[in-house]
Amino acid sequence: MSLQIIKDAIEGKKMICPKCKKAVQKFEKFAETIDAVRDGFNVQEIDSHASRVTLICGNDDCAWKERTEYWENYIVD
Ligand SMILES: [Zn+2]
């Protein structure tokens, strides 16, 4: 579940801001994205397992904020 992964990454300070390299402090507007696939006359909704979130750095002197589907790229091990 992506929301839990994002929460854990932020709480564990593993979501890193690309600008100041400090841990991202918060996020907002989490949303699962669903791809609609046309199959003849039917429209099937297929869960693409993608999700979009707005990441907010929140550290002093850093105004980095990004709405992204590629939030996994900002998580470090
Ligand atoms: Zn930052």
PDB file of the backbone (N, CA, C, O) and the ligand in Angstrom, with CONECT records:
HET     ZN  A 101       1
ATOM      1  N   MET A   1       0.849  -1.205   0.000  1.00  0.00           N
ATOM      2  CA  MET A   1       0.000   0.000   0.000  1.00  0.00           C
ATOM      3  C   MET A   1       0.881   1.250   0.000  1.00  0.00           C
ATOM      4  O   MET A   1       1.635   1.497   0.942  1.00  0.00           O
ATOM      5  N   SER A   2       0.772   2.019  -1.058  1.00  0.00           N
ATOM      6  CA  SER A   2       1.681   3.154  -1.257  1.00  0.00           C
ATOM      7  C   SER A   2       1.603   4.196  -0.152  1.00  0.00           C
ATOM      8  O   SER A   2       2.624   4.754   0.249  1.00  0.00           O
ATOM      9  N   LEU A   3       0.391   4.463   0.344  1.00  0.00           N
ATOM     10  CA  LEU A   3       0.245   5.500   1.365  1.00  0.00           C
ATOM     11  C   LEU A   3       1.067   5.141   2.597  1.00  0.00           C
ATOM     12  O   LEU A   3       1.732   5.995   3.184  1.00  0.00           O
ATOM     13  N   GLN A   4       1.013   3.876   2.978  1.00  0.00           N
ATOM     14  CA  GLN A   4       1.768   3.424   4.149  1.00  0.00           C
ATOM     15  C   GLN A   4       3.275   3.525   3.899  1.00  0.00           C
ATOM     16  O   GLN A   4       4.036   3.879   4.800  1.00  0.00           O
ATOM     17  N   ILE A   5       3.696   3.214   2.684  1.00  0.00           N
ATOM     18  CA  ILE A   5       5.125   3.301   2.345  1.00  0.00           C
ATOM     19  C   ILE A   5       5.599   4.750   2.457  1.00  0.00           C
ATOM     20  O   ILE A   5       6.680   5.022   2.981  1.00  0.00           O
ATOM     21  N   ILE A   6       4.780   5.667   1.961  1.00  0.00           N
ATOM     22  CA  ILE A   6       5.132   7.088   2.026  1.00  0.00           C
ATOM     23  C   ILE A   6       5.187   7.559   3.479  1.00  0.00           C
ATOM     24  O   ILE A   6       6.121   8.252   3.884  1.00  0.00           O
ATOM     25  N   LYS A   7       4.183   7.176   4.248  1.00  0.00           N
ATOM     26  CA  LYS A   7       4.168   7.562   5.671  1.00  0.00           C
ATOM     27  C   LYS A   7       5.390   7.025   6.397  1.00  0.00           C
ATOM     28  O   LYS A   7       6.051   7.750   7.140  1.00  0.00           O
ATOM     29  N   ASP A   8       5.686   5.756   6.178  1.00  0.00           N
ATOM     30  CA  ASP A   8       6.841   5.136   6.843  1.00  0.00           C
ATOM     31  C   ASP A   8       8.138   5.809   6.427  1.00  0.00           C
ATOM     32  O   ASP A   8       9.020   6.034   7.256  1.00  0.00           O
ATOM     33  N   ALA A   9       8.254   6.131   5.142  1.00  0.00           N
ATOM     34  CA  ALA A   9       9.486   6.749   4.641  1.00  0.00           C
ATOM     35  C   ALA A   9       9.690   8.130   5.263  1.00  0.00           C
ATOM     36  O   ALA A   9      10.812   8.506   5.602  1.00  0.00           O
ATOM     37  N   ILE A  10       8.600   8.877   5.409  1.00  0.00           N
ATOM     38  CA  ILE A  10       8.720  10.217   5.990  1.00  0.00           C
ATOM     39  C   ILE A  10       8.989  10.116   7.486  1.00  0.00           C
ATOM     40  O   ILE A  10       9.835  10.836   8.017  1.00  0.00           O
ATOM     41  N   GLU A  11       8.276   9.232   8.162  1.00  0.00           N
ATOM     42  CA  GLU A  11       8.512   9.060   9.599  1.00  0.00           C
ATOM     43  C   GLU A  11       9.918   8.536   9.883  1.00  0.00           C
ATOM     44  O   GLU A  11      10.546   8.911  10.873  1.00  0.00           O
ATOM     45  N   GLY A  12      10.396   7.671   9.004  1.00  0.00           N
ATOM     46  CA  GLY A  12      11.728   7.106   9.191  1.00  0.00           C
ATOM     47  C   GLY A  12      12.830   7.969   8.600  1.00  0.00           C
ATOM     48  O   GLY A  12      13.997   7.579   8.582  1.00  0.00           O
ATOM     49  N   LYS A  13      12.448   9.149   8.116  1.00  0.00           N
ATOM     50  CA  LYS A  13      13.369  10.102   7.498  1.00  0.00           C
ATOM     51  C   LYS A  13      14.154   9.500   6.331  1.00  0.00           C
ATOM     52  O   LYS A  13      15.350   9.735   6.164  1.00  0.00           O
ATOM     53  N   LYS A  14      13.430   8.717   5.536  1.00  0.00           N
ATOM     54  CA  LYS A  14      14.060   8.088   4.379  1.00  0.00           C
ATOM     55  C   LYS A  14      13.596   8.703   3.066  1.00  0.00           C
ATOM     56  O   LYS A  14      14.034   8.313   1.984  1.00  0.00           O
ATOM     57  N   MET A  15      12.692   9.680   3.192  1.00  0.00           N
ATOM     58  CA  MET A  15      12.250  10.421   2.002  1.00  0.00           C
ATOM     59  C   MET A  15      13.120  11.673   1.963  1.00  0.00           C
ATOM     60  O   MET A  15      12.998  12.549   2.820  1.00  0.00           O
ATOM     61  N   ILE A  16      13.991  11.753   0.973  1.00  0.00           N
ATOM     62  CA  ILE A  16      14.995  12.814   0.966  1.00  0.00           C
ATOM     63  C   ILE A  16      14.697  13.892  -0.085  1.00  0.00           C
ATOM     64  O   ILE A  16      14.431  13.601  -1.251  1.00  0.00           O
ATOM     65  N   CYS A  17      14.753  15.130   0.369  1.00  0.00           N
ATOM     66  CA  CYS A  17      14.550  16.277  -0.513  1.00  0.00           C
ATOM     67  C   CYS A  17      15.735  16.386  -1.480  1.00  0.00           C
ATOM     68  O   CYS A  17      16.884  16.386  -1.040  1.00  0.00           O
ATOM     69  N   PRO A  18      15.474  16.480  -2.790  1.00  0.00           N
ATOM     70  CA  PRO A  18      16.578  16.549  -3.757  1.00  0.00           C
ATOM     71  C   PRO A  18      17.333  17.880  -3.715  1.00  0.00           C
ATOM     72  O   PRO A  18      18.443  17.984  -4.237  1.00  0.00           O
ATOM     73  N   LYS A  19      16.737  18.884  -3.100  1.00  0.00           N
ATOM     74  CA  LYS A  19      17.398  20.199  -3.062  1.00  0.00           C
ATOM     75  C   LYS A  19      18.348  20.332  -1.886  1.00  0.00           C
ATOM     76  O   LYS A  19      19.525  20.640  -2.073  1.00  0.00           O
ATOM     77  N   CYS A  20      17.849  20.102  -0.668  1.00  0.00           N
ATOM     78  CA  CYS A  20      18.699  20.320   0.509  1.00  0.00           C
ATOM     79  C   CYS A  20      19.234  19.021   1.084  1.00  0.00           C
ATOM     80  O   CYS A  20      20.039  19.036   2.016  1.00  0.00           O
ATOM     81  N   LYS A  21      18.788  17.888   0.529  1.00  0.00           N
ATOM     82  CA  LYS A  21      19.270  16.564   0.976  1.00  0.00           C
ATOM     83  C   LYS A  21      18.913  16.225   2.409  1.00  0.00           C
ATOM     84  O   LYS A  21      19.514  15.344   3.024  1.00  0.00           O
ATOM     85  N   LYS A  22      17.924  16.938   2.934  1.00  0.00           N
ATOM     86  CA  LYS A  22      17.433  16.598   4.264  1.00  0.00           C
ATOM     87  C   LYS A  22      16.129  15.813   4.106  1.00  0.00           C
ATOM     88  O   LYS A  22      15.558  15.739   3.018  1.00  0.00           O
ATOM     89  N   ALA A  23      15.680  15.240   5.203  1.00  0.00           N
ATOM     90  CA  ALA A  23      14.464  14.439   5.155  1.00  0.00           C
ATOM     91  C   ALA A  23      13.237  15.312   4.883  1.00  0.00           C
ATOM     92  O   ALA A  23      13.070  16.379   5.474  1.00  0.00           O
ATOM     93  N   VAL A  24      12.399  14.839   3.988  1.00  0.00           N
ATOM     94  CA  VAL A  24      11.145  15.532   3.702  1.00  0.00           C
ATOM     95  C   VAL A  24      10.262  15.437   4.944  1.00  0.00           C
ATOM     96  O   VAL A  24      10.155  14.377   5.561  1.00  0.00           O
ATOM     97  N   GLN A  25       9.629  16.563   5.306  1.00  0.00           N
ATOM     98  CA  GLN A  25       8.854  16.615   6.542  1.00  0.00           C
ATOM     99  C   GLN A  25       7.400  16.179   6.406  1.00  0.00           C
ATOM    100  O   GLN A  25       6.818  15.622   7.336  1.00  0.00           O
ATOM    101  N   LYS A  26       6.825  16.437   5.247  1.00  0.00           N
ATOM    102  CA  LYS A  26       5.408  16.090   5.132  1.00  0.00           C
ATOM    103  C   LYS A  26       4.948  15.884   3.694  1.00  0.00           C
ATOM    104  O   LYS A  26       5.685  16.136   2.740  1.00  0.00           O
ATOM    105  N   PHE A  27       3.722  15.425   3.570  1.00  0.00           N
ATOM    106  CA  PHE A  27       3.136  15.224   2.250  1.00  0.00           C
ATOM    107  C   PHE A  27       1.661  15.582   2.346  1.00  0.00           C
ATOM    108  O   PHE A  27       1.084  15.661   3.430  1.00  0.00           O
ATOM    109  N   GLU A  28       1.075  15.793   1.183  1.00  0.00           N
ATOM    110  CA  GLU A  28      -0.372  16.023   1.178  1.00  0.00           C
ATOM    111  C   GLU A  28      -0.973  15.537  -0.127  1.00  0.00           C
ATOM    112  O   GLU A  28      -0.257  15.229  -1.080  1.00  0.00           O
ATOM    113  N   LYS A  29      -2.279  15.474  -0.159  1.00  0.00           N
ATOM    114  CA  LYS A  29      -3.042  15.123  -1.359  1.00  0.00           C
ATOM    115  C   LYS A  29      -2.628  13.808  -2.000  1.00  0.00           C
ATOM    116  O   LYS A  29      -2.432  13.726  -3.212  1.00  0.00           O
ATOM    117  N   PHE A  30      -2.500  12.788  -1.171  1.00  0.00           N
ATOM    118  CA  PHE A  30      -2.209  11.467  -1.711  1.00  0.00           C
ATOM    119  C   PHE A  30      -3.393  10.977  -2.543  1.00  0.00           C
ATOM    120  O   PHE A  30      -4.546  11.118  -2.136  1.00  0.00           O
ATOM    121  N   ALA A  31      -3.102  10.403  -3.707  1.00  0.00           N
ATOM    122  CA  ALA A  31      -4.168   9.850  -4.540  1.00  0.00           C
ATOM    123  C   ALA A  31      -3.660   8.667  -5.346  1.00  0.00           C
ATOM    124  O   ALA A  31      -2.577   8.708  -5.932  1.00  0.00           O
ATOM    125  N   GLU A  32      -4.457   7.626  -5.362  1.00  0.00           N
ATOM    126  CA  GLU A  32      -4.122   6.496  -6.229  1.00  0.00           C
ATOM    127  C   GLU A  32      -4.520   6.893  -7.639  1.00  0.00           C
ATOM    128  O   GLU A  32      -5.559   7.523  -7.838  1.00  0.00           O
ATOM    129  N   THR A  33      -3.716   6.536  -8.603  1.00  0.00           N
ATOM    130  CA  THR A  33      -4.105   6.812  -9.980  1.00  0.00           C
ATOM    131  C   THR A  33      -4.558   5.501 -10.610  1.00  0.00           C
ATOM    132  O   THR A  33      -3.965   4.445 -10.389  1.00  0.00           O
ATOM    133  N   ILE A  34      -5.606   5.595 -11.384  1.00  0.00           N
ATOM    134  CA  ILE A  34      -6.149   4.393 -12.020  1.00  0.00           C
ATOM    135  C   ILE A  34      -6.160   4.602 -13.530  1.00  0.00           C
ATOM    136  O   ILE A  34      -6.666   5.607 -14.029  1.00  0.00           O
ATOM    137  N   ASP A  35      -5.606   3.659 -14.226  1.00  0.00           N
ATOM    138  CA  ASP A  35      -5.611   3.737 -15.680  1.00  0.00           C
ATOM    139  C   ASP A  35      -6.880   3.084 -16.212  1.00  0.00           C
ATOM    140  O   ASP A  35      -7.196   1.947 -15.862  1.00  0.00           O
ATOM    141  N   ALA A  36      -7.588   3.793 -17.040  1.00  0.00           N
ATOM    142  CA  ALA A  36      -8.763   3.217 -17.681  1.00  0.00           C
ATOM    143  C   ALA A  36      -8.317   2.625 -19.017  1.00  0.00           C
ATOM    144  O   ALA A  36      -7.681   3.301 -19.826  1.00  0.00           O
ATOM    145  N   VAL A  37      -8.647   1.393 -19.231  1.00  0.00           N
ATOM    146  CA  VAL A  37      -8.234   0.719 -20.460  1.00  0.00           C
ATOM    147  C   VAL A  37      -9.481   0.346 -21.257  1.00  0.00           C
ATOM    148  O   VAL A  37     -10.397  -0.291 -20.735  1.00  0.00           O
ATOM    149  N   ARG A  38      -9.504   0.741 -22.499  1.00  0.00           N
ATOM    150  CA  ARG A  38     -10.646   0.414 -23.356  1.00  0.00           C
ATOM    151  C   ARG A  38     -10.489  -0.969 -23.950  1.00  0.00           C
ATOM    152  O   ARG A  38      -9.463  -1.304 -24.542  1.00  0.00           O
ATOM    153  N   ASP A  39     -11.519  -1.754 -23.778  1.00  0.00           N
ATOM    154  CA  ASP A  39     -11.511  -3.119 -24.279  1.00  0.00           C
ATOM    155  C   ASP A  39     -12.781  -3.270 -25.098  1.00  0.00           C
ATOM    156  O   ASP A  39     -13.837  -3.597 -24.556  1.00  0.00           O
ATOM    157  N   GLY A  40     -12.684  -3.032 -26.407  1.00  0.00           N
ATOM    158  CA  GLY A  40     -13.880  -3.034 -27.240  1.00  0.00           C
ATOM    159  C   GLY A  40     -14.804  -1.918 -26.804  1.00  0.00           C
ATOM    160  O   GLY A  40     -14.397  -0.757 -26.747  1.00  0.00           O
ATOM    161  N   PHE A  41     -16.043  -2.258 -26.495  1.00  0.00           N
ATOM    162  CA  PHE A  41     -16.988  -1.238 -26.074  1.00  0.00           C
ATOM    163  C   PHE A  41     -16.996  -1.052 -24.562  1.00  0.00           C
ATOM    164  O   PHE A  41     -17.626  -0.137 -24.031  1.00  0.00           O
ATOM    165  N   ASN A  42     -16.299  -1.922 -23.901  1.00  0.00           N
ATOM    166  CA  ASN A  42     -16.252  -1.814 -22.452  1.00  0.00           C
ATOM    167  C   ASN A  42     -15.056  -0.995 -22.018  1.00  0.00           C
ATOM    168  O   ASN A  42     -14.019  -0.968 -22.681  1.00  0.00           O
ATOM    169  N   VAL A  43     -15.220  -0.346 -20.918  1.00  0.00           N
ATOM    170  CA  VAL A  43     -14.071   0.336 -20.336  1.00  0.00           C
ATOM    171  C   VAL A  43     -13.742  -0.385 -19.038  1.00  0.00           C
ATOM    172  O   VAL A  43     -14.549  -0.435 -18.110  1.00  0.00           O
ATOM    173  N   GLN A  44     -12.555  -0.932 -18.998  1.00  0.00           N
ATOM    174  CA  GLN A  44     -12.147  -1.613 -17.780  1.00  0.00           C
ATOM    175  C   GLN A  44     -11.216  -0.706 -17.011  1.00  0.00           C
ATOM    176  O   GLN A  44     -10.322  -0.074 -17.573  1.00  0.00           O
ATOM    177  N   GLU A  45     -11.441  -0.657 -15.748  1.00  0.00           N
ATOM    178  CA  GLU A  45     -10.520   0.117 -14.927  1.00  0.00           C
ATOM    179  C   GLU A  45      -9.470  -0.820 -14.358  1.00  0.00           C
ATOM    180  O   GLU A  45      -9.786  -1.834 -13.736  1.00  0.00           O
ATOM    181  N   ILE A  46      -8.268  -0.475 -14.574  1.00  0.00           N
ATOM    182  CA  ILE A  46      -7.182  -1.323 -14.093  1.00  0.00           C
ATOM    183  C   ILE A  46      -6.321  -0.522 -13.131  1.00  0.00           C
ATOM    184  O   ILE A  46      -5.874   0.585 -13.432  1.00  0.00           O
ATOM    185  N   ASP A  47      -6.111  -1.095 -12.005  1.00  0.00           N
ATOM    186  CA  ASP A  47      -5.259  -0.427 -11.021  1.00  0.00           C
ATOM    187  C   ASP A  47      -3.819  -0.494 -11.504  1.00  0.00           C
ATOM    188  O   ASP A  47      -3.246  -1.576 -11.633  1.00  0.00           O
ATOM    189  N   SER A  48      -3.259   0.632 -11.760  1.00  0.00           N
ATOM    190  CA  SER A  48      -1.896   0.675 -12.277  1.00  0.00           C
ATOM    191  C   SER A  48      -0.867   0.604 -11.157  1.00  0.00           C
ATOM    192  O   SER A  48       0.336   0.565 -11.417  1.00  0.00           O
ATOM    193  N   HIS A  49      -1.332   0.587  -9.922  1.00  0.00           N
ATOM    194  CA  HIS A  49      -0.452   0.594  -8.756  1.00  0.00           C
ATOM    195  C   HIS A  49       0.346   1.882  -8.644  1.00  0.00           C
ATOM    196  O   HIS A  49       1.299   1.970  -7.869  1.00  0.00           O
ATOM    197  N   ALA A  50      -0.042   2.857  -9.407  1.00  0.00           N
ATOM    198  CA  ALA A  50       0.646   4.145  -9.301  1.00  0.00           C
ATOM    199  C   ALA A  50      -0.133   5.012  -8.329  1.00  0.00           C
ATOM    200  O   ALA A  50      -1.339   4.847  -8.145  1.00  0.00           O
ATOM    201  N   SER A  51       0.572   5.925  -7.721  1.00  0.00           N
ATOM    202  CA  SER A  51      -0.100   6.862  -6.853  1.00  0.00           C
ATOM    203  C   SER A  51       0.658   8.171  -6.916  1.00  0.00           C
ATOM    204  O   SER A  51       1.855   8.213  -7.198  1.00  0.00           O
ATOM    205  N   ARG A  52      -0.061   9.219  -6.650  1.00  0.00           N
ATOM    206  CA  ARG A  52       0.511  10.549  -6.772  1.00  0.00           C
ATOM    207  C   ARG A  52       0.416  11.246  -5.436  1.00  0.00           C
ATOM    208  O   ARG A  52      -0.564  11.101  -4.705  1.00  0.00           O
ATOM    209  N   VAL A  53       1.433  11.993  -5.133  1.00  0.00           N
ATOM    210  CA  VAL A  53       1.444  12.656  -3.843  1.00  0.00           C
ATOM    211  C   VAL A  53       2.211  13.973  -3.972  1.00  0.00           C
ATOM    212  O   VAL A  53       3.113  14.097  -4.800  1.00  0.00           O
ATOM    213  N   THR A  54       1.850  14.928  -3.165  1.00  0.00           N
ATOM    214  CA  THR A  54       2.618  16.167  -3.099  1.00  0.00           C
ATOM    215  C   THR A  54       3.568  16.062  -1.923  1.00  0.00           C
ATOM    216  O   THR A  54       3.139  15.943  -0.775  1.00  0.00           O
ATOM    217  N   LEU A  55       4.862  16.106  -2.214  1.00  0.00           N
ATOM    218  CA  LEU A  55       5.880  16.049  -1.162  1.00  0.00           C
ATOM    219  C   LEU A  55       6.293  17.468  -0.822  1.00  0.00           C
ATOM    220  O   LEU A  55       6.496  18.298  -1.708  1.00  0.00           O
ATOM    221  N   ILE A  56       6.413  17.736   0.459  1.00  0.00           N
ATOM    222  CA  ILE A  56       6.789  19.069   0.921  1.00  0.00           C
ATOM    223  C   ILE A  56       8.010  18.937   1.811  1.00  0.00           C
ATOM    224  O   ILE A  56       7.965  18.273   2.846  1.00  0.00           O
ATOM    225  N   CYS A  57       9.092  19.566   1.407  1.00  0.00           N
ATOM    226  CA  CYS A  57      10.337  19.455   2.165  1.00  0.00           C
ATOM    227  C   CYS A  57      10.124  19.908   3.608  1.00  0.00           C
ATOM    228  O   CYS A  57      10.336  19.132   4.540  1.00  0.00           O
ATOM    229  N   GLY A  58       9.710  21.146   3.792  1.00  0.00           N
ATOM    230  CA  GLY A  58       9.398  21.633   5.138  1.00  0.00           C
ATOM    231  C   GLY A  58      10.587  21.980   6.012  1.00  0.00           C
ATOM    232  O   GLY A  58      10.407  22.374   7.165  1.00  0.00           O
ATOM    233  N   ASN A  59      11.804  21.842   5.490  1.00  0.00           N
ATOM    234  CA  ASN A  59      12.974  22.225   6.278  1.00  0.00           C
ATOM    235  C   ASN A  59      13.250  23.714   6.125  1.00  0.00           C
ATOM    236  O   ASN A  59      12.791  24.337   5.168  1.00  0.00           O
ATOM    237  N   ASP A  60      13.997  24.284   7.062  1.00  0.00           N
ATOM    238  CA  ASP A  60      14.308  25.713   7.030  1.00  0.00           C
ATOM    239  C   ASP A  60      14.979  26.085   5.723  1.00  0.00           C
ATOM    240  O   ASP A  60      15.819  25.345   5.211  1.00  0.00           O
ATOM    241  N   ASP A  61      14.610  27.219   5.195  1.00  0.00           N
ATOM    242  CA  ASP A  61      15.241  27.758   3.991  1.00  0.00           C
ATOM    243  C   ASP A  61      15.069  26.895   2.742  1.00  0.00           C
ATOM    244  O   ASP A  61      15.766  27.110   1.750  1.00  0.00           O
ATOM    245  N   CYS A  62      14.186  25.954   2.770  1.00  0.00           N
ATOM    246  CA  CYS A  62      13.974  25.136   1.581  1.00  0.00           C
ATOM    247  C   CYS A  62      12.499  25.134   1.233  1.00  0.00           C
ATOM    248  O   CYS A  62      11.650  24.755   2.041  1.00  0.00           O
ATOM    249  N   ALA A  63      12.213  25.564   0.016  1.00  0.00           N
ATOM    250  CA  ALA A  63      10.812  25.675  -0.397  1.00  0.00           C
ATOM    251  C   ALA A  63      10.419  24.560  -1.359  1.00  0.00           C
ATOM    252  O   ALA A  63       9.411  24.660  -2.059  1.00  0.00           O
ATOM    253  N   TRP A  64      11.220  23.500  -1.387  1.00  0.00           N
ATOM    254  CA  TRP A  64      10.949  22.429  -2.339  1.00  0.00           C
ATOM    255  C   TRP A  64       9.608  21.755  -2.069  1.00  0.00           C
ATOM    256  O   TRP A  64       9.274  21.404  -0.937  1.00  0.00           O
ATOM    257  N   LYS A  65       8.872  21.592  -3.126  1.00  0.00           N
ATOM    258  CA  LYS A  65       7.553  20.975  -3.058  1.00  0.00           C
ATOM    259  C   LYS A  65       7.298  20.379  -4.424  1.00  0.00           C
ATOM    260  O   LYS A  65       7.520  21.047  -5.434  1.00  0.00           O
ATOM    261  N   GLU A  66       6.844  19.158  -4.484  1.00  0.00           N
ATOM    262  CA  GLU A  66       6.623  18.565  -5.795  1.00  0.00           C
ATOM    263  C   GLU A  66       5.467  17.591  -5.775  1.00  0.00           C
ATOM    264  O   GLU A  66       5.328  16.779  -4.861  1.00  0.00           O
ATOM    265  N   ARG A  67       4.629  17.690  -6.816  1.00  0.00           N
ATOM    266  CA  ARG A  67       3.554  16.722  -6.992  1.00  0.00           C
ATOM    267  C   ARG A  67       4.090  15.673  -7.950  1.00  0.00           C
ATOM    268  O   ARG A  67       4.436  15.994  -9.087  1.00  0.00           O
ATOM    269  N   THR A  68       4.162  14.448  -7.515  1.00  0.00           N
ATOM    270  CA  THR A  68       4.845  13.455  -8.332  1.00  0.00           C
ATOM    271  C   THR A  68       4.254  12.064  -8.229  1.00  0.00           C
ATOM    272  O   THR A  68       3.660  11.695  -7.216  1.00  0.00           O
ATOM    273  N   GLU A  69       4.427  11.308  -9.285  1.00  0.00           N
ATOM    274  CA  GLU A  69       4.105   9.885  -9.270  1.00  0.00           C
ATOM    275  C   GLU A  69       5.351   9.087  -8.954  1.00  0.00           C
ATOM    276  O   GLU A  69       5.289   7.892  -8.663  1.00  0.00           O
ATOM    277  N   TYR A  70       6.489   9.769  -9.014  1.00  0.00           N
ATOM    278  CA  TYR A  70       7.764   9.060  -8.881  1.00  0.00           C
ATOM    279  C   TYR A  70       8.405   9.281  -7.519  1.00  0.00           C
ATOM    280  O   TYR A  70       9.622   9.414  -7.392  1.00  0.00           O
ATOM    281  N   TRP A  71       7.540   9.315  -6.500  1.00  0.00           N
ATOM    282  CA  TRP A  71       8.011   9.559  -5.138  1.00  0.00           C
ATOM    283  C   TRP A  71       8.979   8.484  -4.659  1.00  0.00           C
ATOM    284  O   TRP A  71       9.801   8.736  -3.779  1.00  0.00           O
ATOM    285  N   GLU A  72       8.886   7.287  -5.234  1.00  0.00           N
ATOM    286  CA  GLU A  72       9.803   6.208  -4.822  1.00  0.00           C
ATOM    287  C   GLU A  72      11.263   6.587  -5.061  1.00  0.00           C
ATOM    288  O   GLU A  72      12.165   6.121  -4.365  1.00  0.00           O
ATOM    289  N   ASN A  73      11.474   7.447  -6.064  1.00  0.00           N
ATOM    290  CA  ASN A  73      12.837   7.880  -6.387  1.00  0.00           C
ATOM    291  C   ASN A  73      13.496   8.678  -5.263  1.00  0.00           C
ATOM    292  O   ASN A  73      14.719   8.798  -5.202  1.00  0.00           O
ATOM    293  N   TYR A  74      12.655   9.226  -4.368  1.00  0.00           N
ATOM    294  CA  TYR A  74      13.200  10.056  -3.295  1.00  0.00           C
ATOM    295  C   TYR A  74      13.425   9.275  -2.006  1.00  0.00           C
ATOM    296  O   TYR A  74      13.916   9.817  -1.016  1.00  0.00           O
ATOM    297  N   ILE A  75      13.063   8.005  -2.032  1.00  0.00           N
ATOM    298  CA  ILE A  75      13.258   7.183  -0.829  1.00  0.00           C
ATOM    299  C   ILE A  75      14.623   6.514  -0.882  1.00  0.00           C
ATOM    300  O   ILE A  75      14.999   5.899  -1.879  1.00  0.00           O
ATOM    301  N   VAL A  76      15.358   6.652   0.221  1.00  0.00           N
ATOM    302  CA  VAL A  76      16.659   5.998   0.291  1.00  0.00           C
ATOM    303  C   VAL A  76      16.581   4.828   1.274  1.00  0.00           C
ATOM    304  O   VAL A  76      15.712   4.807   2.146  1.00  0.00           O
ATOM    305  N   ASP A  77      17.456   3.889   1.139  1.00  0.00           N
ATOM    306  CA  ASP A  77      17.480   2.749   2.064  1.00  0.00           C
ATOM    307  C   ASP A  77      18.289   3.053   3.301  1.00  0.00           C
ATOM    308  O   ASP A  77      18.411   2.203   4.182  1.00  0.00           O
TER     309      ASP A  77
HETATM  310 ZN    ZN A 101      14.584  20.605   1.003  1.00  0.00          ZN2+
END
